[in-house]
Amino acid sequence: MLDAAFLSHVLLWFIGAMSVVGVVTMTGALILMGRTGYRKD
């Protein structure tokens, strides 16, 4: 079952999932930083 095609597929999915998590985290951090910058209290 652990042939080269399966391993490359898993690696591709792993890279894709990591990039999606990174984009979501970066977007959330930018939104939070922008919102705290506008507040003056």
PDB file with SEQRES, HELIX, SHEET and CRYST1 records, atoms N, CA, C and O in Angstrom:
SEQRES   1 A   41  MET LEU ASP ALA ALA PHE LEU SER HIS VAL LEU LEU TRP          
SEQRES   2 A   41  PHE ILE GLY ALA MET SER VAL VAL GLY VAL VAL THR MET          
SEQRES   3 A   41  THR GLY ALA LEU ILE LEU MET GLY ARG THR GLY TYR ARG          
SEQRES   4 A   41  LYS ASP                                                      
HELIX    1 AA1 ALA A    4  TYR A   38  1                                  35    
CRYST1    1.000    1.000    1.000  90.00  90.00  90.00 P 1           1          
ATOM      1  N   MET A   1       0.838  -1.209   0.000  1.00  0.00           N  
ATOM      2  CA  MET A   1       0.000   0.000   0.000  1.00  0.00           C  
ATOM      3  C   MET A   1       0.870   1.255   0.000  1.00  0.00           C  
ATOM      4  O   MET A   1       0.497   2.266  -0.594  1.00  0.00           O  
ATOM      5  N   LEU A   2       2.020   1.196   0.659  1.00  0.00           N  
ATOM      6  CA  LEU A   2       2.871   2.387   0.733  1.00  0.00           C  
ATOM      7  C   LEU A   2       3.806   2.446  -0.477  1.00  0.00           C  
ATOM      8  O   LEU A   2       5.018   2.270  -0.353  1.00  0.00           O  
ATOM      9  N   ASP A   3       3.221   2.695  -1.642  1.00  0.00           N  
ATOM     10  CA  ASP A   3       4.065   2.832  -2.823  1.00  0.00           C  
ATOM     11  C   ASP A   3       4.386   4.306  -3.062  1.00  0.00           C  
ATOM     12  O   ASP A   3       3.958   5.171  -2.298  1.00  0.00           O  
ATOM     13  N   ALA A   4       5.133   4.586  -4.115  1.00  0.00           N  
ATOM     14  CA  ALA A   4       5.602   5.953  -4.347  1.00  0.00           C  
ATOM     15  C   ALA A   4       4.444   6.895  -4.674  1.00  0.00           C  
ATOM     16  O   ALA A   4       4.454   8.052  -4.254  1.00  0.00           O  
ATOM     17  N   ALA A   5       3.449   6.415  -5.417  1.00  0.00           N  
ATOM     18  CA  ALA A   5       2.319   7.281  -5.774  1.00  0.00           C  
ATOM     19  C   ALA A   5       1.541   7.683  -4.528  1.00  0.00           C  
ATOM     20  O   ALA A   5       1.131   8.837  -4.396  1.00  0.00           O  
ATOM     21  N   PHE A   6       1.335   6.739  -3.615  1.00  0.00           N  
ATOM     22  CA  PHE A   6       0.610   7.040  -2.388  1.00  0.00           C  
ATOM     23  C   PHE A   6       1.374   8.048  -1.534  1.00  0.00           C  
ATOM     24  O   PHE A   6       0.784   8.975  -0.980  1.00  0.00           O  
ATOM     25  N   LEU A   7       2.690   7.860  -1.432  1.00  0.00           N  
ATOM     26  CA  LEU A   7       3.495   8.766  -0.612  1.00  0.00           C  
ATOM     27  C   LEU A   7       3.508  10.177  -1.196  1.00  0.00           C  
ATOM     28  O   LEU A   7       3.431  11.151  -0.448  1.00  0.00           O  
ATOM     29  N   SER A   8       3.603  10.302  -2.523  1.00  0.00           N  
ATOM     30  CA  SER A   8       3.602  11.634  -3.121  1.00  0.00           C  
ATOM     31  C   SER A   8       2.236  12.286  -2.947  1.00  0.00           C  
ATOM     32  O   SER A   8       2.144  13.501  -2.773  1.00  0.00           O  
ATOM     33  N   HIS A   9       1.182  11.489  -2.993  1.00  0.00           N  
ATOM     34  CA  HIS A   9      -0.167  12.020  -2.778  1.00  0.00           C  
ATOM     35  C   HIS A   9      -0.308  12.566  -1.357  1.00  0.00           C  
ATOM     36  O   HIS A   9      -0.831  13.660  -1.147  1.00  0.00           O  
ATOM     37  N   VAL A  10       0.169  11.783  -0.388  1.00  0.00           N  
ATOM     38  CA  VAL A  10       0.095  12.227   1.010  1.00  0.00           C  
ATOM     39  C   VAL A  10       0.921  13.494   1.210  1.00  0.00           C  
ATOM     40  O   VAL A  10       0.495  14.411   1.911  1.00  0.00           O  
ATOM     41  N   LEU A  11       2.100  13.546   0.594  1.00  0.00           N  
ATOM     42  CA  LEU A  11       2.950  14.722   0.736  1.00  0.00           C  
ATOM     43  C   LEU A  11       2.278  15.947   0.132  1.00  0.00           C  
ATOM     44  O   LEU A  11       2.334  17.039   0.698  1.00  0.00           O  
ATOM     45  N   LEU A  12       1.641  15.761  -1.020  1.00  0.00           N  
ATOM     46  CA  LEU A  12       0.955  16.882  -1.665  1.00  0.00           C  
ATOM     47  C   LEU A  12      -0.202  17.376  -0.801  1.00  0.00           C  
ATOM     48  O   LEU A  12      -0.380  18.582  -0.634  1.00  0.00           O  
ATOM     49  N   TRP A  13      -0.987  16.453  -0.254  1.00  0.00           N  
ATOM     50  CA  TRP A  13      -2.088  16.859   0.611  1.00  0.00           C  
ATOM     51  C   TRP A  13      -1.571  17.547   1.864  1.00  0.00           C  
ATOM     52  O   TRP A  13      -2.177  18.505   2.344  1.00  0.00           O  
ATOM     53  N   PHE A  14      -0.442  17.061   2.400  1.00  0.00           N  
ATOM     54  CA  PHE A  14       0.120  17.661   3.612  1.00  0.00           C  
ATOM     55  C   PHE A  14       0.568  19.094   3.344  1.00  0.00           C  
ATOM     56  O   PHE A  14       0.319  19.986   4.156  1.00  0.00           O  
ATOM     57  N   ILE A  15       1.228  19.317   2.206  1.00  0.00           N  
ATOM     58  CA  ILE A  15       1.675  20.662   1.855  1.00  0.00           C  
ATOM     59  C   ILE A  15       0.464  21.573   1.624  1.00  0.00           C  
ATOM     60  O   ILE A  15       0.457  22.727   2.052  1.00  0.00           O  
ATOM     61  N   GLY A  16      -0.552  21.048   0.950  1.00  0.00           N  
ATOM     62  CA  GLY A  16      -1.755  21.840   0.701  1.00  0.00           C  
ATOM     63  C   GLY A  16      -2.451  22.221   1.995  1.00  0.00           C  
ATOM     64  O   GLY A  16      -2.877  23.365   2.156  1.00  0.00           O  
ATOM     65  N   ALA A  17      -2.572  21.277   2.916  1.00  0.00           N  
ATOM     66  CA  ALA A  17      -3.235  21.567   4.187  1.00  0.00           C  
ATOM     67  C   ALA A  17      -2.439  22.593   4.987  1.00  0.00           C  
ATOM     68  O   ALA A  17      -3.018  23.487   5.605  1.00  0.00           O  
ATOM     69  N   MET A  18      -1.110  22.465   4.976  1.00  0.00           N  
ATOM     70  CA  MET A  18      -0.294  23.428   5.721  1.00  0.00           C  
ATOM     71  C   MET A  18      -0.411  24.827   5.135  1.00  0.00           C  
ATOM     72  O   MET A  18      -0.456  25.807   5.879  1.00  0.00           O  
ATOM     73  N   SER A  19      -0.461  24.932   3.804  1.00  0.00           N  
ATOM     74  CA  SER A  19      -0.574  26.259   3.198  1.00  0.00           C  
ATOM     75  C   SER A  19      -1.948  26.856   3.486  1.00  0.00           C  
ATOM     76  O   SER A  19      -2.056  28.061   3.711  1.00  0.00           O  
ATOM     77  N   VAL A  20      -3.004  26.033   3.483  1.00  0.00           N  
ATOM     78  CA  VAL A  20      -4.341  26.553   3.793  1.00  0.00           C  
ATOM     79  C   VAL A  20      -4.393  27.052   5.238  1.00  0.00           C  
ATOM     80  O   VAL A  20      -4.936  28.124   5.508  1.00  0.00           O  
ATOM     81  N   VAL A  21      -3.833  26.282   6.156  1.00  0.00           N  
ATOM     82  CA  VAL A  21      -3.815  26.702   7.565  1.00  0.00           C  
ATOM     83  C   VAL A  21      -3.013  27.988   7.719  1.00  0.00           C  
ATOM     84  O   VAL A  21      -3.397  28.869   8.488  1.00  0.00           O  
ATOM     85  N   GLY A  22      -1.900  28.104   6.994  1.00  0.00           N  
ATOM     86  CA  GLY A  22      -1.085  29.319   7.079  1.00  0.00           C  
ATOM     87  C   GLY A  22      -1.821  30.534   6.556  1.00  0.00           C  
ATOM     88  O   GLY A  22      -1.751  31.605   7.158  1.00  0.00           O  
ATOM     89  N   VAL A  23      -2.529  30.386   5.442  1.00  0.00           N  
ATOM     90  CA  VAL A  23      -3.270  31.522   4.878  1.00  0.00           C  
ATOM     91  C   VAL A  23      -4.385  31.947   5.823  1.00  0.00           C  
ATOM     92  O   VAL A  23      -4.584  33.143   6.040  1.00  0.00           O  
ATOM     93  N   VAL A  24      -5.114  30.991   6.387  1.00  0.00           N  
ATOM     94  CA  VAL A  24      -6.198  31.324   7.313  1.00  0.00           C  
ATOM     95  C   VAL A  24      -5.650  32.015   8.557  1.00  0.00           C  
ATOM     96  O   VAL A  24      -6.224  32.997   9.029  1.00  0.00           O  
ATOM     97  N   THR A  25      -4.543  31.505   9.086  1.00  0.00           N  
ATOM     98  CA  THR A  25      -3.951  32.116  10.283  1.00  0.00           C  
ATOM     99  C   THR A  25      -3.459  33.523   9.997  1.00  0.00           C  
ATOM    100  O   THR A  25      -3.658  34.434  10.800  1.00  0.00           O  
ATOM    101  N   MET A  26      -2.805  33.703   8.831  1.00  0.00           N  
ATOM    102  CA  MET A  26      -2.298  35.027   8.489  1.00  0.00           C  
ATOM    103  C   MET A  26      -3.447  36.016   8.287  1.00  0.00           C  
ATOM    104  O   MET A  26      -3.362  37.163   8.725  1.00  0.00           O  
ATOM    105  N   THR A  27      -4.506  35.581   7.635  1.00  0.00           N  
ATOM    106  CA  THR A  27      -5.650  36.468   7.428  1.00  0.00           C  
ATOM    107  C   THR A  27      -6.274  36.862   8.759  1.00  0.00           C  
ATOM    108  O   THR A  27      -6.586  38.032   8.982  1.00  0.00           O  
ATOM    109  N   GLY A  28      -6.453  35.895   9.633  1.00  0.00           N  
ATOM    110  CA  GLY A  28      -7.021  36.201  10.942  1.00  0.00           C  
ATOM    111  C   GLY A  28      -6.145  37.144  11.745  1.00  0.00           C  
ATOM    112  O   GLY A  28      -6.657  38.044  12.411  1.00  0.00           O  
ATOM    113  N   ALA A  29      -4.838  36.957  11.695  1.00  0.00           N  
ATOM    114  CA  ALA A  29      -3.934  37.834  12.437  1.00  0.00           C  
ATOM    115  C   ALA A  29      -3.977  39.253  11.871  1.00  0.00           C  
ATOM    116  O   ALA A  29      -3.980  40.226  12.625  1.00  0.00           O  
ATOM    117  N   LEU A  30      -4.010  39.366  10.544  1.00  0.00           N  
ATOM    118  CA  LEU A  30      -4.070  40.701   9.942  1.00  0.00           C  
ATOM    119  C   LEU A  30      -5.370  41.407  10.297  1.00  0.00           C  
ATOM    120  O   LEU A  30      -5.366  42.604  10.584  1.00  0.00           O  
ATOM    121  N   ILE A  31      -6.485  40.679  10.280  1.00  0.00           N  
ATOM    122  CA  ILE A  31      -7.773  41.289  10.626  1.00  0.00           C  
ATOM    123  C   ILE A  31      -7.768  41.723  12.086  1.00  0.00           C  
ATOM    124  O   ILE A  31      -8.226  42.818  12.412  1.00  0.00           O  
ATOM    125  N   LEU A  32      -7.249  40.864  12.970  1.00  0.00           N  
ATOM    126  CA  LEU A  32      -7.218  41.215  14.387  1.00  0.00           C  
ATOM    127  C   LEU A  32      -6.310  42.416  14.632  1.00  0.00           C  
ATOM    128  O   LEU A  32      -6.657  43.302  15.414  1.00  0.00           O  
ATOM    129  N   MET A  33      -5.147  42.457  13.971  1.00  0.00           N  
ATOM    130  CA  MET A  33      -4.242  43.586  14.147  1.00  0.00           C  
ATOM    131  C   MET A  33      -4.866  44.869  13.610  1.00  0.00           C  
ATOM    132  O   MET A  33      -4.723  45.930  14.218  1.00  0.00           O  
ATOM    133  N   GLY A  34      -5.553  44.780  12.485  1.00  0.00           N  
ATOM    134  CA  GLY A  34      -6.205  45.962  11.928  1.00  0.00           C  
ATOM    135  C   GLY A  34      -7.318  46.471  12.820  1.00  0.00           C  
ATOM    136  O   GLY A  34      -7.494  47.680  12.969  1.00  0.00           O  
ATOM    137  N   ARG A  35      -8.074  45.553  13.418  1.00  0.00           N  
ATOM    138  CA  ARG A  35      -9.182  45.973  14.273  1.00  0.00           C  
ATOM    139  C   ARG A  35      -8.673  46.612  15.551  1.00  0.00           C  
ATOM    140  O   ARG A  35      -9.262  47.586  16.018  1.00  0.00           O  
ATOM    141  N   THR A  36      -7.591  46.094  16.136  1.00  0.00           N  
ATOM    142  CA  THR A  36      -7.075  46.693  17.359  1.00  0.00           C  
ATOM    143  C   THR A  36      -6.425  48.035  17.053  1.00  0.00           C  
ATOM    144  O   THR A  36      -6.357  48.897  17.930  1.00  0.00           O  
ATOM    145  N   GLY A  37      -5.950  48.228  15.836  1.00  0.00           N  
ATOM    146  CA  GLY A  37      -5.335  49.508  15.472  1.00  0.00           C  
ATOM    147  C   GLY A  37      -6.353  50.626  15.364  1.00  0.00           C  
ATOM    148  O   GLY A  37      -6.035  51.786  15.627  1.00  0.00           O  
ATOM    149  N   TYR A  38      -7.570  50.287  14.979  1.00  0.00           N  
ATOM    150  CA  TYR A  38      -8.589  51.328  14.817  1.00  0.00           C  
ATOM    151  C   TYR A  38      -9.189  51.748  16.146  1.00  0.00           C  
ATOM    152  O   TYR A  38      -9.695  52.864  16.272  1.00  0.00           O  
ATOM    153  N   ARG A  39      -9.142  50.871  17.137  1.00  0.00           N  
ATOM    154  CA  ARG A  39      -9.766  51.182  18.404  1.00  0.00           C  
ATOM    155  C   ARG A  39      -8.904  52.171  19.192  1.00  0.00           C  
ATOM    156  O   ARG A  39      -7.683  52.032  19.258  1.00  0.00           O  
ATOM    157  N   LYS A  40      -9.553  53.161  19.782  1.00  0.00           N  
ATOM    158  CA  LYS A  40      -8.799  54.164  20.574  1.00  0.00           C  
ATOM    159  C   LYS A  40      -9.421  54.257  21.961  1.00  0.00           C  
ATOM    160  O   LYS A  40     -10.191  55.169  22.262  1.00  0.00           O  
ATOM    161  N   ASP A  41      -9.058  53.272  22.805  1.00  0.00           N  
ATOM    162  CA  ASP A  41      -9.605  53.336  24.149  1.00  0.00           C  
ATOM    163  C   ASP A  41      -8.555  52.890  25.174  1.00  0.00           C  
ATOM    164  O   ASP A  41      -8.831  52.875  26.374  1.00  0.00           O  
TER     165      ASP A  41                                                      
END                                                                             
